[in-house]
Amino acid sequence: MEKINGAMLSAMILGAAAEVDNKKQPINELNVFPVPDGDTGTNMSLTLLAAAGDLSTHSYKTVGEAADAAARAMVRGARGNSGVITSLLFRGFAKALKGKEDMDGSLFAEAMSEGVRSAYKAVMKPAEGTILTVSRVSAEVAKSFAIENHDAEAVIQEMLSAARDALEKTIHQNPVLEKAGVVDAGGEGFCVILDAMLRTLRGETIARAGGEVAATNSQANFADFATEDIKFGYCTEFIVNMGGDEVGKSHEKLRAYLDSLGDSLVFVEDEDIIKIHVHTNDPGLAIQEGLKYGSLTKLKIDNMREQHTEKVIITGRLPVVPGARNIAAPEKHYGLVAVCAGAGLRAVFEDMGVDKVVEGGQTMNPSTEDILAAIDAVPAEVVFVLPNNKNIIMAAEQCISMSEKTVVVLPTKTVPQGVSAILSFDPDAEPNQNRDEMMNAAARVRTGQITYAARDSFFDDRKIKQGDYLSICESDLVGVTKSLPAALKRLAKELHKRPAEFVTVFYGADVDEAAALEAQDLFQKEFKDAEVTVIPGGQPVYYYLVSAE
């Protein structure tokens, strides 16, 4: 097939979503670090299935429309680093296809290359031997091949062959992969995507093992709403770049004027800019008033009445998609969102003043949409987000550009870091000052964790058997034992290498209170002069999370 249209591209992405879901467990099993975080396949599957929900219920005639719909859904549904990178690959892919009716092999290769650029741009420290490597190398090969051959099927076949070759090389590009003798999990997932897209293009139907890809969102009848009932017709958004005397001032006069023009006002002041969103019948007046305070950027005006009419005429129904959001109007300057798993940990964060707690953590990463929904629900102008897990940071960072609020993501990698950061939060400080102080506090915490090995593996010259207890200090594996008390003792000694005044032990869902009190005694004997506290965290996966500071 020489060219791909919108319907075919939709089918190809649906096929990829189904096949990644079918193969998510083998992909998960390629995770070689012994901590049971084998969720690369799961995260990629959930990210693609977010797009499947839209593509399976809507018809898109052009590749530009289909790619845009898929990318938007993936960005919001992205989970974990692998899911976020997958969504970024498709976001760049969609950017290159904007306004295109169909595509040949040359355009497919260019779009994939744009996807690679988008993904690399978002990753602070790209590592070789990952999905980034496999996608980059294969896109380069496809682009060169497409110079002579524009056939879409031939180009995708060439790209898949190059991706598989690049995947095999990942085993030697990453020391951990080489020691374990496996290829990169994300790279494997990317190959599964390309393979499924090619097979679908050739006429094969790929269904999920659990059934056909079905819509994940309920639908409402859009025709139930009358166009004339829309009181303020223009969704108006822009940013004011302040200068001179305007910087640092409070602009209540501008806020009050915009509020008088319509409704749904979101007005966020942050250092030298003001972010504005308002529904009004006079967008020109809003813009003119904004110009009194500085130059304007990111200007966007949507005719909501026209959008409504178009939806009714074309589909008659409005899907409840991830983009349909309920944004709380600001009632205060600062808000806090934290991610954790376990009723006890949730209570700890809520007691410290966190507005919204997102359920998630190791092996259960929340999506970008989950985090964005929590941000939306916080009635604040500036929202601090604490992911508390390294695999959730990228998903949280995607919310920065998606939210009308000012979002500050603190790259906390553990729950103890998040707790310490919040204790340093100052409601009277500036956003940047708060960010610095909170991260400095997080850096002073040493985190210990006790978990188990989900599979046999080999790490740092240690042979690990499934079910072994693992003592982890920061990101280092410091002990492998057959006994939970022995694992705790090893962790206590490792944490005690640096003096601490306060030690907090959060015990998990699989630990009873009696065992937790024994753990408290053990840490008190090791940290004789420290205050040792035990708190029921209720977290899954980890028997104990320990904070020493």
VENRA-V502811 format. One line per field, one symbol per residue. ss: DSSP state (~ for helix, > for strand, _ for the rest). psi: psi as a letter, one per 40 degrees, with the letter a starting at -180 (. if undefined). burial: + if it has 9 or more other C-alpha atoms within 8 Angstrom, else -. A space follows every 50 residues. Layout:
# VENRA-V502811
ss->???
psi->???
burial->???
This chain:
# VENRA-V502811
ss->___>_~~~~~~~~~~~~~~~~~_~~~~~______>____~~~~~~~~~~~ ~~~~~_______~~~~~~~~~~~~~~~_>~~~~~~~~~~~~~~~~~____ __>_~~~~~~~~~~~~~~~~~~________~~~~~~~~~~~~~~~_____ _~~~~~~~~~~~~~~~~~~~~~~_~~~~~~____~~~~~~~~~~~~~~~~ ~______>__>_______>>_~~~__~~~____>>>>>>>>>_~~~____ _~~~~~~~~~~>>>>>>>>>__>>>>>>>>__~~~~~~~~~__>>>>>>> >>>~~~~~~~~~~~___>>____________>>>>>>>>>__~~~~~~~~ ~____>>>>_>__>__>~~~~~~~~~~__>>>>>>>______~~~~~_~~ ~~___>>>>>____~~~~~~~~~_______~~~~~~~~~~~~~__>>>>> >>>___>>>__>>>____>>>>>__>>>>>>__~~~~~~~~~~~~_____ _>>>>>>_____~~~~~~~~~~~~~~____>>>>>>_______>>>>>_
psi->hdihadddddddddddddddddedddddeehehehgfgeddddddddddd dddddeeihhdiddddddddddddddehhiddddddddddddddddeheh diiaddddddddddddddddddhdghiifadddddddddddddddeddhe hdddddddddddddddddeddeehdddddefiihdddddddddddddddd deeihhiideiihihehiiihdeehhdeehdhehhhiihhhiibedheih fddddddddeebafhhhhhhbeihhhhihiegddddddddeeeaiiifhh hhhddddddddddddeihigidehihhhiheidiihhihihhdddddddd deehdhhhhiaheghiidddddddddehgidhhhhhdfhdeedddddded eeieihhhhhfheidddddddddehheeiidddddddddddddehhhiih aiheihahhfehhhiheihhhhhbehheihiehddddddddddddeehii dhhhhhiadehiddddddddddddddgdeihhhhhhdeiidhdihhhh.
burial->-++++++++++++++++++++++++-++++++++++-+++++++++++++ ++++++---+++++++++++++++++++++++++++++++++++++++-+ ++++++++++++++++++++-------++++++++++++++++-++--++ ++++++++++++++-++-++++++-+++-+-+++++++++++++++++++ +----+++----+-+------+-------+-++++++++++++--++--- ---++--++-+++-+++++--++++++++++-+--+--+++-++-+--+- +-+++-+++-++---+++-+-+-----+++---+++++++++++++--++ ---+++++++++--++++++++++++++++++++++++++++++++-+++ --+-++++++++++++++++++-++--------++-++++++--++++++ +++++++++----++++++++++---+++++----+++++++++++---+ +++++++++-+----++-++-+++-++--+-++++++++++++++++++
